[in-house]
Amino acid sequence: MKSVKVKTENEYNVLIGAGLLDRAGEYIYNVAGGDMAAIVTDDVVASLYLDRMHAALRSAGYETVAFKAKNGETSKNGFTFIRLLEFLAEKGFTRSDVIVAFGGGVIGDLAGFAAATFMRGVSYVQVPTTMLAAVDSSVGGKTAIDLDGGKNLVGAFHQPKIVLCDLDLLEMLPPRIFVEGCAEVIKYAVIADEELFHMLDSGNNLDLEEIITRCIKIKRDIICDDVYDMGMRKLLNFGHTIGHAIERLSNYKITHGNAISIGMAIETLAAVRMGMCAEDCHRELINLLHKYGLPYKTRYRPDDMIRAALSDKKRKGNKITIACPRRIGKGSLYEVEVGELERIIAAK
Protein backbone atom coordinates (compact mmCIF):
# COMPACT_ATOMS: atom_id res chain seq x y z
CA MET A 1 0.00 0.00 0.00
CA LYS A 2 1.15 3.55 -0.77
CA SER A 3 0.20 6.75 1.01
CA VAL A 4 0.26 10.34 -0.24
CA LYS A 5 -0.06 13.14 2.32
CA VAL A 6 -2.03 16.19 1.20
CA LYS A 7 -1.63 19.44 3.15
CA THR A 8 -4.24 22.12 2.49
CA GLU A 9 -6.44 23.74 5.17
CA ASN A 10 -6.30 20.37 6.88
CA GLU A 11 -3.91 17.49 6.38
CA TYR A 12 -5.11 14.12 5.13
CA ASN A 13 -3.79 10.95 3.56
CA VAL A 14 -4.67 9.28 0.29
CA LEU A 15 -4.18 5.52 0.67
CA ILE A 16 -3.69 3.43 -2.49
CA GLY A 17 -3.73 -0.34 -2.18
CA ALA A 18 -5.73 -3.57 -2.30
CA GLY A 19 -8.25 -4.65 0.33
CA LEU A 20 -9.07 -1.19 1.69
CA LEU A 21 -12.86 -1.51 1.44
CA ASP A 22 -13.17 -4.15 4.14
CA ARG A 23 -10.99 -2.06 6.48
CA ALA A 24 -12.70 1.23 5.64
CA GLY A 25 -14.40 1.51 9.04
CA GLU A 26 -11.08 1.32 10.88
CA TYR A 27 -9.40 3.93 8.68
CA ILE A 28 -12.38 6.29 8.71
CA TYR A 29 -13.01 6.12 12.46
CA ASN A 30 -9.35 6.89 13.20
CA VAL A 31 -9.57 10.24 11.39
CA ALA A 32 -13.25 11.22 11.61
CA GLY A 33 -14.76 9.55 14.68
CA GLY A 34 -18.49 10.06 15.19
CA ASP A 35 -21.42 7.74 15.83
CA MET A 36 -23.20 7.67 12.47
CA ALA A 37 -21.81 7.14 8.97
CA ALA A 38 -24.02 8.13 6.04
CA ILE A 39 -22.98 6.23 2.93
CA VAL A 40 -23.73 8.19 -0.24
CA THR A 41 -23.54 6.00 -3.33
CA ASP A 42 -25.28 5.18 -6.61
CA ASP A 43 -27.46 2.26 -7.61
CA VAL A 44 -24.70 0.46 -9.53
CA VAL A 45 -22.09 0.62 -6.76
CA ALA A 46 -24.75 -0.24 -4.17
CA SER A 47 -25.66 -3.45 -5.99
CA LEU A 48 -22.02 -4.55 -5.93
CA TYR A 49 -20.47 -3.31 -2.70
CA LEU A 50 -22.92 -1.59 -0.35
CA ASP A 51 -23.30 -4.55 2.01
CA ARG A 52 -19.53 -4.73 2.43
CA MET A 53 -19.31 -1.01 3.19
CA HIS A 54 -22.06 -1.31 5.79
CA ALA A 55 -20.23 -4.23 7.40
CA ALA A 56 -16.87 -2.44 7.40
CA LEU A 57 -18.29 0.67 9.04
CA ARG A 58 -20.37 -1.24 11.59
CA SER A 59 -17.32 -3.24 12.62
CA ALA A 60 -15.78 0.07 13.71
CA GLY A 61 -18.85 0.91 15.80
CA TYR A 62 -20.75 3.13 13.38
CA GLU A 63 -24.49 3.18 12.98
CA THR A 64 -24.91 3.27 9.20
CA VAL A 65 -27.50 4.64 6.79
CA ALA A 66 -27.30 4.76 2.99
CA PHE A 67 -28.51 7.23 0.37
CA LYS A 68 -28.62 5.94 -3.21
CA ALA A 69 -28.71 8.13 -6.31
CA LYS A 70 -29.10 7.01 -9.89
CA ASN A 71 -25.78 6.34 -11.61
CA GLY A 72 -24.61 9.10 -13.94
CA GLU A 73 -24.05 12.84 -14.29
CA THR A 74 -27.79 13.61 -14.38
CA SER A 75 -27.93 12.90 -10.63
CA LYS A 76 -25.54 15.75 -9.89
CA ASN A 77 -28.29 18.34 -9.65
CA GLY A 78 -30.13 20.50 -7.17
CA PHE A 79 -33.03 18.08 -6.79
CA THR A 80 -30.81 15.16 -5.73
CA PHE A 81 -28.71 17.46 -3.57
CA ILE A 82 -31.76 18.67 -1.61
CA ARG A 83 -33.03 15.09 -1.29
CA LEU A 84 -29.69 14.15 0.24
CA LEU A 85 -29.80 17.03 2.73
CA GLU A 86 -33.35 16.12 3.72
CA PHE A 87 -32.24 12.50 4.16
CA LEU A 88 -29.44 13.54 6.52
CA ALA A 89 -31.81 15.68 8.58
CA GLU A 90 -34.43 12.93 8.71
CA LYS A 91 -31.86 10.41 9.98
CA GLY A 92 -30.74 12.73 12.77
CA PHE A 93 -27.29 13.30 11.30
CA THR A 94 -25.11 15.63 13.41
CA ARG A 95 -21.97 17.69 12.94
CA SER A 96 -19.92 15.04 14.72
CA ASP A 97 -20.91 12.30 12.24
CA VAL A 98 -19.32 11.46 8.88
CA ILE A 99 -20.44 11.22 5.26
CA VAL A 100 -18.84 8.49 3.14
CA ALA A 101 -18.70 9.32 -0.58
CA PHE A 102 -18.68 5.83 -2.10
CA GLY A 103 -18.68 5.94 -5.88
CA GLY A 104 -17.31 7.79 -8.88
CA GLY A 105 -16.84 11.48 -9.49
CA VAL A 106 -20.54 12.33 -9.49
CA ILE A 107 -21.05 10.81 -6.04
CA GLY A 108 -17.86 12.39 -4.72
CA ASP A 109 -18.98 15.85 -5.87
CA LEU A 110 -22.54 15.42 -4.61
CA ALA A 111 -21.60 13.96 -1.20
CA GLY A 112 -18.77 16.43 -0.75
CA PHE A 113 -21.02 19.42 -1.43
CA ALA A 114 -23.60 18.06 1.01
CA ALA A 115 -20.81 17.70 3.61
CA ALA A 116 -19.67 21.26 2.95
CA THR A 117 -23.14 22.72 3.47
CA PHE A 118 -25.13 20.52 5.88
CA MET A 119 -25.08 22.25 9.28
CA ARG A 120 -22.42 24.55 7.73
CA GLY A 121 -19.95 21.72 7.35
CA VAL A 122 -19.50 18.12 8.45
CA SER A 123 -16.71 15.58 7.98
CA TYR A 124 -16.59 13.40 4.92
CA VAL A 125 -14.32 10.83 3.33
CA GLN A 126 -13.82 9.69 -0.25
CA VAL A 127 -13.86 6.03 -1.32
CA PRO A 128 -13.61 6.24 -5.12
CA THR A 129 -14.81 3.30 -7.19
CA THR A 130 -13.68 4.49 -10.64
CA MET A 131 -10.27 5.20 -12.09
CA LEU A 132 -11.32 8.74 -12.93
CA ALA A 133 -12.36 9.50 -9.35
CA ALA A 134 -9.30 7.78 -7.89
CA VAL A 135 -6.74 9.79 -9.84
CA ASP A 136 -8.55 13.10 -9.90
CA SER A 137 -11.88 14.13 -8.38
CA SER A 138 -11.52 12.42 -4.98
CA VAL A 139 -8.52 14.57 -4.08
CA GLY A 140 -8.38 18.33 -3.67
CA GLY A 141 -11.66 19.30 -2.06
CA LYS A 142 -13.59 20.56 -5.08
CA THR A 143 -17.28 19.73 -4.64
CA ALA A 144 -20.18 20.82 -6.82
CA ILE A 145 -23.47 20.19 -8.56
CA ASP A 146 -24.56 21.16 -12.07
CA LEU A 147 -27.12 23.71 -13.20
CA ASP A 148 -29.01 23.82 -16.49
CA GLY A 149 -26.64 26.63 -17.41
CA GLY A 150 -23.46 24.60 -17.00
CA LYS A 151 -21.41 22.04 -15.14
CA ASN A 152 -20.12 22.49 -11.56
CA LEU A 153 -21.54 26.00 -11.23
CA VAL A 154 -22.62 25.60 -7.58
CA GLY A 155 -20.17 24.17 -5.11
CA ALA A 156 -17.64 24.67 -2.36
CA PHE A 157 -14.10 23.74 -1.42
CA HIS A 158 -14.29 21.13 1.34
CA GLN A 159 -11.41 18.74 1.99
CA PRO A 160 -11.99 15.08 2.90
CA LYS A 161 -10.63 13.51 6.08
CA ILE A 162 -9.11 10.61 4.14
CA VAL A 163 -9.24 9.08 0.65
CA LEU A 164 -9.24 5.29 0.26
CA CYS A 165 -8.38 4.03 -3.24
CA ASP A 166 -9.01 0.28 -3.20
CA LEU A 167 -7.26 -1.24 -6.20
CA ASP A 168 -9.51 -4.30 -6.04
CA LEU A 169 -12.52 -2.14 -6.91
CA LEU A 170 -10.71 -0.50 -9.82
CA GLU A 171 -9.49 -3.77 -11.27
CA MET A 172 -13.10 -5.03 -11.35
CA LEU A 173 -14.29 -2.10 -13.46
CA PRO A 174 -15.75 -2.81 -16.91
CA PRO A 175 -13.07 -2.03 -19.53
CA ARG A 176 -15.06 0.91 -20.94
CA ILE A 177 -15.27 2.64 -17.54
CA PHE A 178 -11.62 1.95 -16.76
CA VAL A 179 -10.49 3.41 -20.10
CA GLU A 180 -12.54 6.58 -19.57
CA GLY A 181 -10.58 7.13 -16.36
CA CYS A 182 -7.36 6.80 -18.30
CA ALA A 183 -8.18 10.12 -19.99
CA GLU A 184 -7.43 11.87 -16.70
CA VAL A 185 -4.23 9.83 -16.31
CA ILE A 186 -3.14 10.99 -19.77
CA LYS A 187 -3.96 14.55 -18.76
CA TYR A 188 -1.53 14.37 -15.84
CA ALA A 189 1.15 12.86 -18.05
CA VAL A 190 0.81 15.59 -20.68
CA ILE A 191 0.89 18.54 -18.30
CA ALA A 192 3.43 17.30 -15.75
CA ASP A 193 5.02 13.86 -16.23
CA GLU A 194 6.79 12.98 -19.46
CA GLU A 195 8.01 9.69 -17.99
CA LEU A 196 4.44 8.65 -17.20
CA PHE A 197 3.43 9.53 -20.76
CA HIS A 198 6.08 7.19 -22.16
CA MET A 199 5.12 4.50 -19.66
CA LEU A 200 1.53 4.70 -20.90
CA ASP A 201 2.67 4.74 -24.51
CA SER A 202 4.81 1.63 -24.09
CA GLY A 203 2.02 -0.28 -22.34
CA ASN A 204 4.64 -2.51 -20.70
CA ASN A 205 4.32 -3.63 -17.08
CA LEU A 206 1.86 -0.92 -16.13
CA ASP A 207 1.53 -0.82 -12.34
CA LEU A 208 -1.89 0.54 -11.35
CA GLU A 209 -0.74 1.48 -7.85
CA GLU A 210 2.23 3.39 -9.25
CA ILE A 211 0.16 5.18 -11.89
CA ILE A 212 -2.47 6.35 -9.39
CA THR A 213 0.19 7.43 -6.91
CA ARG A 214 2.02 9.48 -9.55
CA CYS A 215 -1.18 11.24 -10.59
CA ILE A 216 -2.17 12.05 -7.02
CA LYS A 217 1.30 13.39 -6.22
CA ILE A 218 1.10 15.69 -9.24
CA LYS A 219 -2.28 16.97 -8.12
CA ARG A 220 -1.09 17.28 -4.51
CA ASP A 221 1.91 19.38 -5.51
CA ILE A 222 -0.26 21.71 -7.60
CA ILE A 223 -3.21 22.17 -5.24
CA CYS A 224 -1.12 22.68 -2.12
CA ASP A 225 0.20 25.87 -3.71
CA ASP A 226 -3.22 26.91 -5.07
CA VAL A 227 -6.03 25.43 -2.97
CA TYR A 228 -8.77 27.72 -4.29
CA ASP A 229 -8.05 27.47 -8.03
CA MET A 230 -6.82 31.03 -8.53
CA GLY A 231 -3.59 30.23 -10.38
CA MET A 232 -1.62 27.15 -11.36
CA ARG A 233 -4.35 24.74 -10.22
CA LYS A 234 -6.04 25.67 -13.50
CA LEU A 235 -3.46 23.45 -15.22
CA LEU A 236 -5.59 20.56 -14.03
CA ASN A 237 -8.35 21.86 -16.32
CA PHE A 238 -6.47 20.74 -19.43
CA GLY A 239 -9.15 19.42 -21.78
CA HIS A 240 -11.97 20.55 -19.49
CA THR A 241 -12.97 23.85 -21.14
CA ILE A 242 -14.01 22.13 -24.36
CA GLY A 243 -14.70 18.82 -22.59
CA HIS A 244 -17.34 20.30 -20.29
CA ALA A 245 -18.92 22.04 -23.28
CA ILE A 246 -19.16 18.71 -25.13
CA GLU A 247 -20.71 17.02 -22.09
CA ARG A 248 -23.33 19.73 -21.88
CA LEU A 249 -24.10 19.70 -25.63
CA SER A 250 -24.63 15.95 -25.50
CA ASN A 251 -26.90 16.27 -22.44
CA TYR A 252 -24.21 14.21 -20.67
CA LYS A 253 -24.62 11.24 -22.98
CA ILE A 254 -20.93 11.69 -23.76
CA THR A 255 -19.26 10.79 -20.49
CA HIS A 256 -16.72 12.93 -18.69
CA GLY A 257 -13.66 10.87 -19.60
CA ASN A 258 -14.54 10.73 -23.29
CA ALA A 259 -15.39 14.42 -23.38
CA ILE A 260 -12.11 15.35 -21.70
CA SER A 261 -10.23 13.19 -24.18
CA ILE A 262 -11.77 15.13 -27.06
CA GLY A 263 -11.20 18.39 -25.21
CA MET A 264 -7.48 17.67 -24.78
CA ALA A 265 -7.11 16.96 -28.50
CA ILE A 266 -8.95 20.13 -29.56
CA GLU A 267 -7.24 22.41 -27.01
CA THR A 268 -3.78 21.06 -27.91
CA LEU A 269 -4.42 21.63 -31.61
CA ALA A 270 -5.53 25.17 -30.78
CA ALA A 271 -2.27 25.65 -28.86
CA VAL A 272 -0.28 24.42 -31.87
CA ARG A 273 -2.10 26.92 -34.10
CA MET A 274 -1.34 29.72 -31.62
CA GLY A 275 2.34 28.78 -31.60
CA MET A 276 2.24 27.68 -27.96
CA CYS A 277 3.39 24.11 -28.49
CA ALA A 278 5.03 22.00 -31.16
CA GLU A 279 2.96 20.11 -33.72
CA ASP A 280 4.52 16.78 -32.70
CA CYS A 281 3.03 17.26 -29.22
CA HIS A 282 -0.46 17.08 -30.72
CA ARG A 283 0.49 14.09 -32.83
CA GLU A 284 1.89 12.19 -29.83
CA LEU A 285 -1.25 12.94 -27.82
CA ILE A 286 -3.57 11.73 -30.60
CA ASN A 287 -1.53 8.55 -30.98
CA LEU A 288 -1.82 7.80 -27.25
CA LEU A 289 -5.55 8.54 -27.11
CA HIS A 290 -6.05 6.25 -30.11
CA LYS A 291 -3.98 3.52 -28.45
CA TYR A 292 -6.29 3.61 -25.41
CA GLY A 293 -9.44 3.65 -27.50
CA LEU A 294 -10.31 7.20 -26.44
CA PRO A 295 -12.03 9.64 -28.82
CA TYR A 296 -10.37 12.78 -30.17
CA LYS A 297 -12.97 14.16 -32.60
CA THR A 298 -16.48 15.55 -32.20
CA ARG A 299 -19.43 16.31 -34.44
CA TYR A 300 -20.15 19.57 -32.58
CA ARG A 301 -19.41 22.85 -34.33
CA PRO A 302 -16.77 25.19 -32.89
CA ASP A 303 -19.30 28.00 -32.35
CA ASP A 304 -21.62 25.64 -30.45
CA MET A 305 -18.76 24.43 -28.25
CA ILE A 306 -17.60 27.96 -27.50
CA ARG A 307 -21.15 29.05 -26.70
CA ALA A 308 -21.53 26.12 -24.31
CA ALA A 309 -18.18 27.00 -22.73
CA LEU A 310 -19.21 30.59 -21.97
CA SER A 311 -20.74 29.56 -18.64
CA ASP A 312 -17.49 27.90 -17.59
CA LYS A 313 -15.85 29.10 -14.37
CA LYS A 314 -12.59 29.58 -16.28
CA ARG A 315 -14.03 32.52 -18.27
CA LYS A 316 -13.43 36.11 -17.18
CA GLY A 317 -15.33 38.65 -19.24
CA ASN A 318 -14.57 38.02 -22.90
CA LYS A 319 -11.45 35.98 -22.10
CA ILE A 320 -11.02 32.37 -21.10
CA THR A 321 -8.02 30.63 -19.53
CA ILE A 322 -7.00 27.41 -21.22
CA ALA A 323 -4.39 24.91 -20.07
CA CYS A 324 -2.31 23.25 -22.74
CA PRO A 325 1.10 21.62 -23.13
CA ARG A 326 4.19 23.44 -24.28
CA ARG A 327 5.56 19.97 -24.79
CA ILE A 328 4.76 16.54 -23.39
CA GLY A 329 5.27 16.74 -19.62
CA LYS A 330 5.11 20.52 -19.35
CA GLY A 331 1.84 22.43 -19.23
CA SER A 332 1.14 26.15 -19.31
CA LEU A 333 -1.79 28.51 -18.91
CA TYR A 334 -2.88 30.98 -21.59
CA GLU A 335 -5.59 33.61 -21.56
CA VAL A 336 -7.37 33.83 -24.89
CA GLU A 337 -10.23 35.98 -26.14
CA VAL A 338 -13.36 33.89 -26.63
CA GLY A 339 -13.77 34.96 -30.25
CA GLU A 340 -10.14 34.20 -31.03
CA LEU A 341 -10.40 30.71 -29.51
CA GLU A 342 -13.47 29.98 -31.65
CA ARG A 343 -11.63 31.18 -34.77
CA ILE A 344 -8.61 29.02 -34.00
CA ILE A 345 -10.68 25.90 -33.31
CA ALA A 346 -12.65 26.41 -36.52
CA ALA A 347 -9.52 26.83 -38.66
CA LYS A 348 -8.77 24.12 -41.20
Stockholm file with secondary structure:
# STOCKHOLM 1.0

chainA/1-348         MKSVKVKTENEYNVLIGAGLLDRAGEYIYNVAGGDMAAIVTDDVVASLYLDRMHAALRSAGYETVAFKAKNGETSKNGFTFIRLLEFLAEKGFTRSDVIVAFGGGVIGDLAGFAAATFMRGVSYVQVPTTMLAAVDSSVGGKTAIDLDGGKNLVGAFHQPKIVLCDLDLLEMLPPRIFVEGCAEVIKYAVIADEELFHMLDSGNNLDLEEIITRCIKIKRDIICDDVYDMGMRKLLNFGHTIGHAIERLSNYKITHGNAISIGMAIETLAAVRMGMCAEDCHRELINLLHKYGLPYKTRYRPDDMIRAALSDKKRKGNKITIACPRRIGKGSLYEVEVGELERIIAAK
#=GR chainA/1-348 SS CEEEEEESSSEEEEEEETTCGGGHHHHHHHHHCCSEEEEEEEHHHHHHHHHHHHHHHHHTTCEEEEEEECSSGGGSSHHHHHHHHHHHHHTTCCTTSEEEEEESHHHHHHHHHHHHHGGGCCEEEEEECSHHIIIIITSSCEEEEEETTEEEEEEEECCCSEEEEEHHHHHTSCHHHHHHHHHHHHHHHHHHCHHHHHHHHHCSSCCHHHHHHHHHHHHHHHHTTCTTSSSGGGGGGTTHHHHHHHHHHTTTCSCHHHHHHHHHHHHHHHHHHTTSSCHHHHHHHHHHHHHTTCCCCCSSCHHHHHHHHTTSTTEETTEEEEEEEEETTEEEEEEEEHHHHHHHHHCC
#=GC SS_cons         CEEEEEESSSEEEEEEETTCGGGHHHHHHHHHCCSEEEEEEEHHHHHHHHHHHHHHHHHTTCEEEEEEECSSGGGSSHHHHHHHHHHHHHTTCCTTSEEEEEESHHHHHHHHHHHHHGGGCCEEEEEECSHHIIIIITSSCEEEEEETTEEEEEEEECCCSEEEEEHHHHHTSCHHHHHHHHHHHHHHHHHHCHHHHHHHHHCSSCCHHHHHHHHHHHHHHHHTTCTTSSSGGGGGGTTHHHHHHHHHHTTTCSCHHHHHHHHHHHHHHHHHHTTSSCHHHHHHHHHHHHHTTCCCCCSSCHHHHHHHHTTSTTEETTEEEEEEEEETTEEEEEEEEHHHHHHHHHCC
//
